[in-house]
Structures are given as C-alpha cells and as structure tokens.
Amino acid sequence: MALIDRIKYDGPPPGPSGEQIPWLVYKFPSENLVLGSQLIVHASQEAVFFKEGKALDVFGPGRHTLSTANLPLLQKYVNLPFGGKTPFTAEVYFVNKVAKLDIKWGTPDPFQVTDPRYQIIVRVRGFGRFGIRISDSRNFVTQIVGALHGNQVSDYEKVISYFKGLVITKFKDTVADLIVNKKISVLDITASIDSISVTCQERVASEFDRFGIEVLNFFIESINVPEEDIAKLRKILEEKAEFEILGDERYTRKRSFDVLEKAASSEGAGGMMGVGMGLGMGIGAGVAAGGILGDVTKQMKVTPPEKPIEQKIKCLKCGTENLSTAKFCSNCGEKLETQPIICPNCKTENVPGSKFCSNCGTSLQKIKCPKCNFENLPSSKFCSNCGNKLEG
C-alpha cells in the first residue's frame, strides 16, 4: 500500500481544441495519506478532508504540511498520534470556488396546466440561465457526497444536471402556482416574466443554500406553449369575439344554420331530420327551431348525397398519389406529411411539404438545433429538446 506524500489537483486537462474544461469538485484518487505530506491548494480552490460521512478540516489556497496541529477535527475524530510520519486514511476533495455564470436550463417536456380564463388544458415550457458559486465547501462536500456516490462526484455534468433538476422543479411549481392559484392566463404570463424570475431565484436559492451554494443571476429567457395549443386558444378567442359582435340570439341562429348546412351536405334528408330534433332540444324553443328548419327545407331540395371525391396525398419524395388515410408511401415507403403547415408569420395554412408560405413567402423549413440536431418549428427561438438558443 503506497502512502501519498504530496496532494494536489491542477484541474482537468484541456479539451480537444484547447478549451478549459469546467469542474466543481474533484475527489483525490488515494485515501492512504501520511502526516508530513505536502498539501498544495491552488488559488480559487479549497481542500476538504472527509472521513466516514463527515466533512472535517478545510484548507484554503497555499502549501500546507499535514500535522495534528492543522488537522484538529480529523485528529479528534481518529485520534492521530503526535509527531512522525504516521499513516492515516481519509478522503480529500478539492472544491472549485470560481463562479459558474452560464448554466443553461430548460424543461425537457412541456407540463400541463388548466388555463383559468378559457378553462382548457395547455402545455407550458420554459428556458433560461443561472449561475452558481460554492460558498461553503464543507457543507457542499457533505451534501454532494450524500446525493451522488463514487466517481459521479467528480463528474461535472452529473453534478450540474442534479442542480438543473432542482431548478426545473421550482420553475414548474412557481408557474403552476401563478396560473392555478393566482388565476393568470397563459397568454398573459409572459408579461410577468421578470417577477417570475425573481420568485424562482428566491425559491431556488433556499434549496441551493442547503448545499452551500450561492445562486447568481437567475433569469428566465422564455415561457411559451406549443403551436397546437396556441391554435386552440386562438379559435376560442375568435368564437368569443363573434358571439360578442352578433349577440346571443343571432349567434345561436348562425350556429344552427352552420349545423344544418353541414348536415345537408353530408347526410341527406335523414341527417336533416336528426339535426332538426337536436336543434329543438338545444335552442330550448321548439317552435323557433321548427320555423328555422321549415324555412331552410322549403328552399332546399334534398337529394341523395353524391359519392365524395376521395382525397389523395402526394408523396414528396417520389410523387406517387396515396390514399388520404395512408401514413407511408405505397411506392417508396417514405413517411407522408398530412397536416397543413401553419405559417409562423401570417398564420396561413399551407399544403404539407411546402417550403415557403403561399401568402407571405416566409420560410416554413424546420430549424435544426446545432447542439442536439432536434428539428424545431420555423418560429422557434430556442430548442424544445435541449433549450439551446437557435440561430434565426
């Protein structure tokens, strides 16, 4: 068993391009130490001696000769004899005290809440950045060794991902509290992004303080919902505006005609009679419903419905026309695009596979994240998979 007479950590080796590799904590590989060994702690570092689940003596920058005099807590804990090169075992952790100011976070998946104004379920996601600085090395080592075991303690990505999880949890709690308890609509929540950032930092700071970490410059860059949910909200707003313009009675009459027109074009006379009964029940006035139905049927010659023309989907790869229900091309096996593409600029619906908007010319091609290669919607500013900022 080799005894170590020199203990130090010069930081991780540079990356492939010579860049500096970030680190927070490093566990010295050997636990077989000896009194009289030289402990070298570089600037912006602290060394913590750890024994059986307890963080004991802490050393700041400089060169230290280990002795019972400068290891009072360890000496008391293991009863080291005075003098000589006495061997002993302990773990040594080097802690980086330099602030990390550009840690990105983002919700990996949208989370669901009920919008208090429109009473529909929408999905919310958020992205941002924060910085940290280790303020209490002894507390940090004690907590992080308890949370992560083995070599994971020295893995920067493992440590940071642990703290990102805490940030995302607090973000979700804060936003859900505003929407559910304070009745703030998802459409209005962006206006409160600064106050949400402050509230999140306060909640995150109390949790990080337990680890001996100070939170710096926490802020939210974006809170948004997927395009599909925006479309649902927009439809509700359009119907609400139409109702307010037409008034109660005229709006009800218009919707009744819409139902009758749809039934007449798709189901024939049988459908018309079923709709008429439904109208009488729904409007609450059988005479009025009968009048509407009578006026319409007098002017409308009901004929058996013609066989609808079957829609075809053209494969964008080989040009083969496929059935409208097909998901893959019957000729080449390529996946078929069936959903219309909504222009992010003017909201016009475009034919599946379109590269530019037919109304305003805006590009409809998806934006690939340079970091994780995830394909995002054309209007995306941040990657919905990893939170990386996209170049527009």
One Martini backbone bead per residue (centre of mass of N, CA, C, O) as a GRO file, in nm:
protein
  392
    1MET     BB    1   0.088   0.042   0.029
    2ALA     BB    2   0.080   0.357  -0.083
    3LEU     BB    3   0.205   0.664   0.022
    4ILE     BB    4   0.108   0.997   0.035
    5ASP     BB    5   0.318   1.314   0.003
    6ARG     BB    6   0.125   1.445  -0.233
    7ILE     BB    7  -0.136   1.700  -0.259
    8LYS     BB    8  -0.313   1.762  -0.571
    9TYR     BB    9  -0.489   1.996  -0.815
   10ASP     BB   10  -0.476   2.116  -1.167
   11GLY     BB   11  -0.698   2.013  -1.322
   12PRO     BB   12  -0.826   1.957  -1.609
   13PRO     BB   13  -0.769   1.881  -1.909
   14PRO     BB   14  -0.778   1.989  -2.202
   15GLY     BB   15  -0.939   2.001  -2.473
   16PRO     BB   16  -0.923   1.940  -2.812
   17SER     BB   17  -0.911   2.283  -2.847
   18GLY     BB   18  -0.799   2.396  -2.555
   19GLU     BB   19  -1.022   2.403  -2.365
   20GLN     BB   20  -1.176   2.462  -2.071
   21ILE     BB   21  -1.268   2.250  -1.817
   22PRO     BB   22  -1.519   2.211  -1.617
   23TRP     BB   23  -1.545   2.239  -1.246
   24LEU     BB   24  -1.623   2.163  -0.889
   25VAL     BB   25  -1.531   1.860  -0.806
   26TYR     BB   26  -1.254   1.666  -0.649
   27LYS     BB   27  -1.135   1.339  -0.606
   28PHE     BB   28  -0.890   1.201  -0.455
   29PRO     BB   29  -0.771   0.883  -0.535
   30SER     BB   30  -0.637   0.875  -0.247
   31GLU     BB   31  -0.645   0.755   0.116
   32ASN     BB   32  -0.328   0.720   0.163
   33LEU     BB   33  -0.183   0.883   0.423
   34VAL     BB   34   0.055   1.132   0.573
   35LEU     BB   35   0.229   1.274   0.792
   36GLY     BB   36   0.398   1.548   0.619
   37SER     BB   37   0.244   1.612   0.389
   38GLN     BB   38   0.179   1.782   0.087
   39LEU     BB   39  -0.054   2.052   0.053
   40ILE     BB   40  -0.189   2.176  -0.257
   41VAL     BB   41  -0.357   2.494  -0.300
   42HIS     BB   42  -0.510   2.668  -0.520
   43ALA     BB   43  -0.642   2.916  -0.654
   44SER     BB   44  -0.986   2.890  -0.602
   45GLN     BB   45  -0.944   2.679  -0.368
   46GLU     BB   46  -1.049   2.385  -0.173
   47ALA     BB   47  -0.977   2.159   0.099
   48VAL     BB   48  -1.140   1.847   0.198
   49PHE     BB   49  -1.178   1.649   0.475
   50PHE     BB   50  -1.298   1.302   0.466
   51LYS     BB   51  -1.491   1.102   0.718
   52GLU     BB   52  -1.739   0.898   0.748
   53GLY     BB   53  -1.953   1.136   0.640
   54LYS     BB   54  -1.739   1.374   0.719
   55ALA     BB   55  -1.664   1.709   0.718
   56LEU     BB   56  -1.375   1.865   0.817
   57ASP     BB   57  -1.107   1.988   0.717
   58VAL     BB   58  -1.005   2.317   0.586
   59PHE     BB   59  -0.826   2.438   0.291
   60GLY     BB   60  -0.662   2.685   0.154
   61PRO     BB   61  -0.459   2.855  -0.016
   62GLY     BB   62  -0.157   2.666  -0.050
   63ARG     BB   63   0.105   2.532   0.158
   64HIS     BB   64   0.072   2.217   0.340
   65THR     BB   65   0.162   2.060   0.641
   66LEU     BB   66   0.073   1.774   0.775
   67SER     BB   67  -0.090   1.786   1.098
   68THR     BB   68  -0.228   1.793   1.410
   69ALA     BB   69  -0.257   2.108   1.405
   70ASN     BB   70  -0.419   2.121   1.102
   71LEU     BB   71  -0.607   1.848   1.215
   72PRO     BB   72  -0.824   1.866   1.454
   73LEU     BB   73  -1.075   1.706   1.361
   74LEU     BB   74  -0.931   1.447   1.269
   75GLN     BB   75  -0.777   1.391   1.532
   76LYS     BB   76  -1.035   1.362   1.705
   77TYR     BB   77  -1.170   1.135   1.532
   78VAL     BB   78  -0.886   0.927   1.508
   79ASN     BB   79  -0.644   0.970   1.696
   80LEU     BB   80  -0.373   1.105   1.632
   81PRO     BB   81  -0.051   1.096   1.657
   82PHE     BB   82   0.227   1.253   1.757
   83GLY     BB   83   0.432   1.271   1.524
   84GLY     BB   84   0.563   1.183   1.254
   85LYS     BB   85   0.487   0.942   0.984
   86THR     BB   86   0.169   0.895   1.005
   87PRO     BB   87  -0.064   0.693   0.902
   88PHE     BB   88  -0.370   0.759   0.707
   89THR     BB   89  -0.727   0.787   0.643
   90ALA     BB   90  -0.868   0.987   0.370
   91GLU     BB   91  -1.063   1.215   0.213
   92VAL     BB   92  -1.009   1.433  -0.078
   93TYR     BB   93  -1.147   1.757  -0.163
   94PHE     BB   94  -1.174   1.961  -0.445
   95VAL     BB   95  -1.282   2.305  -0.463
   96ASN     BB   96  -1.447   2.524  -0.678
   97LYS     BB   97  -1.481   2.891  -0.638
   98VAL     BB   98  -1.569   2.953  -0.911
   99ALA     BB   99  -1.791   3.101  -1.101
  100LYS     BB  100  -2.096   2.992  -1.263
  101LEU     BB  101  -2.278   3.186  -1.530
  102ASP     BB  102  -2.366   2.958  -1.785
  103ILE     BB  103  -2.639   2.789  -1.704
  104LYS     BB  104  -2.849   2.586  -1.865
  105TRP     BB  105  -3.213   2.567  -1.888
  106GLY     BB  106  -3.490   2.319  -1.936
  107THR     BB  107  -3.773   2.181  -2.031
  108PRO     BB  108  -3.802   1.871  -2.168
  109ASP     BB  109  -4.118   1.899  -2.109
  110PRO     BB  110  -4.423   1.980  -2.117
  111PHE     BB  111  -4.661   2.116  -1.890
  112GLN     BB  112  -4.974   2.083  -1.738
  113VAL     BB  113  -5.248   2.324  -1.755
  114THR     BB  114  -5.522   2.527  -1.649
  115ASP     BB  115  -5.680   2.772  -1.791
  116PRO     BB  116  -5.867   3.016  -1.620
  117ARG     BB  117  -6.015   3.161  -1.868
  118TYR     BB  118  -6.070   2.893  -2.082
  119GLN     BB  119  -6.071   2.599  -1.968
  120ILE     BB  120  -5.792   2.471  -2.074
  121ILE     BB  121  -5.547   2.256  -2.171
  122VAL     BB  122  -5.203   2.338  -2.134
  123ARG     BB  123  -4.868   2.373  -2.251
  124VAL     BB  124  -4.563   2.430  -2.068
  125ARG     BB  125  -4.254   2.619  -2.118
  126GLY     BB  126  -3.892   2.663  -2.032
  127PHE     BB  127  -3.611   2.905  -2.033
  128GLY     BB  128  -3.256   2.945  -1.916
  129ARG     BB  129  -3.040   3.095  -1.661
  130PHE     BB  130  -2.750   3.033  -1.439
  131GLY     BB  131  -2.562   3.085  -1.134
  132ILE     BB  132  -2.269   2.968  -0.940
  133ARG     BB  133  -2.140   2.948  -0.589
  134ILE     BB  134  -1.923   2.828  -0.359
  135SER     BB  135  -1.955   2.904  -0.005
  136ASP     BB  136  -1.955   2.594   0.135
  137SER     BB  137  -1.747   2.335   0.128
  138ARG     BB  138  -1.832   2.148   0.357
  139ASN     BB  139  -2.134   2.133   0.287
  140PHE     BB  140  -2.107   2.047  -0.008
  141VAL     BB  141  -1.962   1.776   0.033
  142THR     BB  142  -2.169   1.646   0.218
  143GLN     BB  143  -2.415   1.664   0.015
  144ILE     BB  144  -2.292   1.545  -0.255
  145VAL     BB  145  -2.209   1.267  -0.141
  146GLY     BB  146  -2.508   1.195  -0.065
  147ALA     BB  147  -2.625   1.225  -0.369
  148LEU     BB  148  -2.342   1.130  -0.483
  149HIS     BB  149  -2.153   0.856  -0.602
  150GLY     BB  150  -1.842   0.822  -0.635
  151ASN     BB  151  -1.734   0.943  -0.946
  152GLN     BB  152  -1.978   1.149  -0.976
  153VAL     BB  153  -1.863   1.388  -0.814
  154SER     BB  154  -1.645   1.456  -1.062
  155ASP     BB  155  -1.897   1.500  -1.248
  156TYR     BB  156  -2.010   1.781  -1.387
  157GLU     BB  157  -2.272   1.691  -1.534
  158LYS     BB  158  -2.402   1.547  -1.291
  159VAL     BB  159  -2.412   1.787  -1.098
  160ILE     BB  160  -2.566   1.989  -1.283
  161SER     BB  161  -2.817   1.808  -1.341
  162TYR     BB  162  -2.912   1.807  -1.049
  163PHE     BB  163  -2.961   2.123  -1.034
  164LYS     BB  164  -3.152   2.146  -1.275
  165GLY     BB  165  -3.380   1.983  -1.149
  166LEU     BB  166  -3.440   2.190  -0.927
  167VAL     BB  167  -3.509   2.428  -1.111
  168ILE     BB  168  -3.747   2.301  -1.270
  169THR     BB  169  -3.926   2.244  -1.027
  170LYS     BB  170  -3.955   2.545  -0.933
  171PHE     BB  171  -4.070   2.651  -1.197
  172LYS     BB  172  -4.327   2.483  -1.207
  173ASP     BB  173  -4.443   2.574  -0.934
  174THR     BB  174  -4.460   2.879  -0.998
  175VAL     BB  175  -4.636   2.873  -1.255
  176ALA     BB  176  -4.871   2.705  -1.141
  177ASP     BB  177  -4.945   2.907  -0.917
  178LEU     BB  178  -5.021   3.145  -1.104
  179ILE     BB  179  -5.242   2.997  -1.272
  180VAL     BB  180  -5.416   2.854  -1.047
  181ASN     BB  181  -5.419   3.065  -0.790
  182LYS     BB  182  -5.389   3.363  -0.958
  183LYS     BB  183  -5.529   3.358  -1.243
  184ILE     BB  184  -5.318   3.338  -1.485
  185SER     BB  185  -5.282   3.352  -1.801
  186VAL     BB  186  -5.088   3.227  -2.047
  187LEU     BB  187  -5.107   3.492  -2.229
  188ASP     BB  188  -4.990   3.679  -1.964
  189ILE     BB  189  -4.714   3.559  -1.844
  190THR     BB  190  -4.488   3.719  -1.995
  191ALA     BB  191  -4.533   3.992  -1.833
  192SER     BB  192  -4.411   3.818  -1.560
  193ILE     BB  193  -4.107   3.723  -1.600
  194ASP     BB  194  -3.949   3.888  -1.387
  195SER     BB  195  -4.105   3.798  -1.129
  196ILE     BB  196  -4.056   3.497  -1.176
  197SER     BB  197  -3.751   3.505  -1.153
  198VAL     BB  198  -3.741   3.605  -0.862
  199THR     BB  199  -3.905   3.376  -0.733
  200CYS     BB  200  -3.726   3.144  -0.829
  201GLN     BB  201  -3.464   3.236  -0.691
  202GLU     BB  202  -3.570   3.220  -0.403
  203ARG     BB  203  -3.642   2.915  -0.412
  204VAL     BB  204  -3.364   2.812  -0.508
  205ALA     BB  205  -3.176   2.937  -0.291
  206SER     BB  206  -3.278   2.770  -0.046
  207GLU     BB  207  -3.186   2.497  -0.169
  208PHE     BB  208  -2.882   2.565  -0.231
  209ASP     BB  209  -2.796   2.645   0.060
  210ARG     BB  210  -2.794   2.346   0.159
  211PHE     BB  211  -2.517   2.310  -0.036
  212GLY     BB  212  -2.337   2.574  -0.033
  213ILE     BB  213  -2.494   2.765  -0.251
  214GLU     BB  214  -2.482   3.036  -0.475
  215VAL     BB  215  -2.708   3.229  -0.649
  216LEU     BB  216  -2.670   3.360  -0.988
  217ASN     BB  217  -2.837   3.512  -1.226
  218PHE     BB  218  -3.144   3.447  -1.242
  219PHE     BB  219  -3.318   3.358  -1.556
  220ILE     BB  220  -3.581   3.403  -1.792
  221GLU     BB  221  -3.624   3.374  -2.143
  222SER     BB  222  -3.880   3.160  -2.166
  223ILE     BB  223  -4.247   3.144  -2.209
  224ASN     BB  224  -4.432   2.871  -2.357
  225VAL     BB  225  -4.634   2.731  -2.620
  226PRO     BB  226  -4.748   2.533  -2.833
  227GLU     BB  227  -4.900   2.573  -3.137
  228GLU     BB  228  -5.155   2.400  -3.087
  229ASP     BB  229  -5.249   2.563  -2.832
  230ILE     BB  230  -5.272   2.836  -2.972
  231ALA     BB  231  -5.494   2.749  -3.171
  232LYS     BB  232  -5.711   2.693  -2.958
  233LEU     BB  233  -5.718   2.980  -2.837
  234ARG     BB  234  -5.784   3.131  -3.099
  235LYS     BB  235  -6.059   3.000  -3.149
  236ILE     BB  236  -6.194   3.100  -2.892
  237LEU     BB  237  -6.158   3.404  -2.949
  238GLU     BB  238  -6.321   3.410  -3.213
  239GLU     BB  239  -6.591   3.310  -3.092
  240LYS     BB  240  -6.618   3.533  -2.882
  241ALA     BB  241  -6.623   3.773  -3.079
  242GLU     BB  242  -6.872   3.677  -3.242
  243PHE     BB  243  -7.070   3.679  -3.006
  244GLU     BB  244  -7.040   3.985  -2.931
  245ILE     BB  245  -7.136   4.094  -3.210
  246LEU     BB  246  -7.417   3.930  -3.253
  247GLY     BB  247  -7.518   3.786  -3.017
  248ASP     BB  248  -7.710   3.549  -2.887
  249GLU     BB  249  -7.935   3.491  -3.104
  250ARG     BB  250  -7.765   3.519  -3.369
  251TYR     BB  251  -7.552   3.308  -3.292
  252THR     BB  252  -7.745   3.068  -3.264
  253ARG     BB  253  -7.858   3.083  -3.553
  254LYS     BB  254  -7.588   3.050  -3.702
  255ARG     BB  255  -7.512   2.773  -3.582
  256SER     BB  256  -7.762   2.631  -3.694
  257PHE     BB  257  -7.695   2.672  -3.995
  258ASP     BB  258  -7.425   2.526  -3.986
  259VAL     BB  259  -7.543   2.251  -3.912
  260LEU     BB  260  -7.739   2.223  -4.153
  261GLU     BB  261  -7.529   2.250  -4.380
  262LYS     BB  262  -7.357   2.008  -4.298
  263ALA     BB  263  -7.582   1.792  -4.312
  264ALA     BB  264  -7.673   1.838  -4.609
  265SER     BB  265  -7.375   1.770  -4.733
  266SER     BB  266  -7.355   1.461  -4.577
  267GLU     BB  267  -7.669   1.314  -4.503
  268GLY     BB  268  -7.930   1.431  -4.582
  269ALA     BB  269  -8.249   1.388  -4.471
  270GLY     BB  270  -8.185   1.226  -4.218
  271GLY     BB  271  -7.993   1.440  -4.101
  272MET     BB  272  -8.200   1.675  -4.087
  273MET     BB  273  -8.393   1.551  -3.877
  274GLY     BB  274  -8.185   1.513  -3.651
  275VAL     BB  275  -8.105   1.813  -3.631
  276GLY     BB  276  -8.386   1.928  -3.570
  277MET     BB  277  -8.414   1.790  -3.294
  278GLY     BB  278  -8.156   1.911  -3.175
  279LEU     BB  279  -8.239   2.208  -3.196
  280GLY     BB  280  -8.487   2.199  -3.012
  281MET     BB  281  -8.323   2.119  -2.760
  282GLY     BB  282  -8.086   2.335  -2.766
  283ILE     BB  283  -8.258   2.609  -2.777
  284GLY     BB  284  -8.555   2.578  -2.622
  285ALA     BB  285  -8.739   2.620  -2.905
  286GLY     BB  286  -8.946   2.454  -3.105
  287VAL     BB  287  -9.072   2.668  -3.290
  288ALA     BB  288  -8.813   2.806  -3.385
  289ALA     BB  289  -8.684   2.552  -3.499
  290GLY     BB  290  -8.908   2.485  -3.701
  291GLY     BB  291  -8.883   2.746  -3.863
  292ILE     BB  292  -8.596   2.712  -3.955
  293LEU     BB  293  -8.634   2.436  -4.090
  294GLY     BB  294  -8.864   2.514  -4.287
  295ASP     BB  295  -8.720   2.739  -4.446
  296VAL     BB  296  -8.485   2.565  -4.545
  297THR     BB  297  -8.643   2.318  -4.680
  298LYS     BB  298  -8.800   2.487  -4.895
  299GLN     BB  299  -8.512   2.587  -5.034
  300MET     BB  300  -8.438   2.274  -5.019
  301LYS     BB  301  -8.323   2.016  -5.214
  302VAL     BB  302  -8.333   1.693  -5.134
  303THR     BB  303  -8.056   1.487  -5.200
  304PRO     BB  304  -7.865   1.252  -5.266
  305PRO     BB  305  -7.558   1.191  -5.195
  306GLU     BB  306  -7.263   1.222  -5.319
  307LYS     BB  307  -6.982   1.082  -5.393
  308PRO     BB  308  -6.701   1.136  -5.262
  309ILE     BB  309  -6.399   1.263  -5.320
  310GLU     BB  310  -6.103   1.121  -5.306
  311GLN     BB  311  -5.833   1.184  -5.134
  312LYS     BB  312  -5.494   1.279  -5.197
  313ILE     BB  313  -5.145   1.188  -5.139
  314LYS     BB  314  -4.840   1.326  -5.208
  315CYS     BB  315  -4.527   1.230  -5.253
  316LEU     BB  316  -4.229   1.412  -5.201
  317LYS     BB  317  -4.026   1.199  -5.333
  318CYS     BB  318  -4.202   1.035  -5.592
  319GLY     BB  319  -4.526   1.134  -5.649
  320THR     BB  320  -4.718   0.946  -5.528
  321GLU     BB  321  -5.050   0.855  -5.494
  322ASN     BB  322  -5.238   0.846  -5.194
  323LEU     BB  323  -5.420   0.775  -4.950
  324SER     BB  324  -5.552   0.971  -4.692
  325THR     BB  325  -5.480   0.732  -4.467
  326ALA     BB  326  -5.195   0.735  -4.525
  327LYS     BB  327  -4.850   0.724  -4.380
  328PHE     BB  328  -4.720   0.569  -4.627
  329CYS     BB  329  -4.568   0.503  -4.907
  330SER     BB  330  -4.649   0.257  -5.156
  331ASN     BB  331  -4.364   0.286  -5.317
  332CYS     BB  332  -4.115   0.399  -5.093
  333GLY     BB  333  -4.200   0.450  -4.767
  334GLU     BB  334  -4.249   0.731  -4.712
  335LYS     BB  335  -4.336   0.971  -4.507
  336LEU     BB  336  -4.640   1.137  -4.466
  337GLU     BB  337  -4.771   1.460  -4.506
  338THR     BB  338  -5.094   1.577  -4.355
  339GLN     BB  339  -5.034   1.843  -4.226
  340PRO     BB  340  -5.070   2.156  -4.210
  341ILE     BB  341  -4.879   2.451  -4.254
  342ILE     BB  342  -4.806   2.701  -4.030
  343CYS     BB  343  -4.749   3.023  -4.047
  344PRO     BB  344  -4.555   3.225  -3.829
  345ASN     BB  345  -4.650   3.507  -3.954
  346CYS     BB  346  -4.975   3.471  -4.093
  347LYS     BB  347  -5.127   3.178  -4.041
  348THR     BB  348  -5.119   3.017  -4.293
  349GLU     BB  349  -5.232   2.748  -4.470
  350ASN     BB  350  -5.031   2.483  -4.589
  351VAL     BB  351  -4.907   2.257  -4.777
  352PRO     BB  352  -4.770   1.979  -4.744
  353GLY     BB  353  -4.414   2.049  -4.791
  354SER     BB  354  -4.377   2.334  -4.770
  355LYS     BB  355  -4.120   2.597  -4.785
  356PHE     BB  356  -4.330   2.831  -4.848
  357CYS     BB  357  -4.542   3.079  -4.819
  358SER     BB  358  -4.828   3.160  -5.016
  359ASN     BB  359  -4.866   3.461  -4.888
  360CYS     BB  360  -4.552   3.576  -4.770
  361GLY     BB  361  -4.276   3.376  -4.801
  362THR     BB  362  -4.213   3.226  -4.560
  363SER     BB  363  -4.026   3.009  -4.404
  364LEU     BB  364  -4.103   2.638  -4.335
  365GLN     BB  365  -3.846   2.537  -4.231
  366LYS     BB  366  -3.687   2.359  -4.019
  367ILE     BB  367  -3.497   2.388  -3.719
  368LYS     BB  368  -3.177   2.289  -3.648
  369CYS     BB  369  -3.003   2.187  -3.385
  370PRO     BB  370  -2.655   2.220  -3.328
  371LYS     BB  371  -2.648   2.028  -3.069
  372CYS     BB  372  -2.903   1.785  -3.112
  373ASN     BB  373  -3.072   1.783  -3.401
  374PHE     BB  374  -3.340   1.906  -3.350
  375GLU     BB  375  -3.656   1.965  -3.487
  376ASN     BB  376  -3.797   2.279  -3.535
  377LEU     BB  377  -3.988   2.528  -3.555
  378PRO     BB  378  -3.959   2.815  -3.743
  379SER     BB  379  -4.030   3.008  -3.472
  380SER     BB  380  -3.800   2.915  -3.311
  381LYS     BB  381  -3.554   3.017  -3.050
  382PHE     BB  382  -3.566   2.741  -2.896
  383CYS     BB  383  -3.496   2.437  -2.801
  384SER     BB  384  -3.732   2.178  -2.710
  385ASN     BB  385  -3.500   1.974  -2.600
  386CYS     BB  386  -3.232   2.169  -2.473
  387GLY     BB  387  -3.249   2.509  -2.494
  388ASN     BB  388  -3.105   2.607  -2.729
  389LYS     BB  389  -3.006   2.860  -2.914
  390LEU     BB  390  -3.133   2.982  -3.212
  391GLU     BB  391  -3.055   3.053  -3.543
  392GLY     BB  392  -3.240   3.287  -3.749
   0.00000   0.00000   0.00000
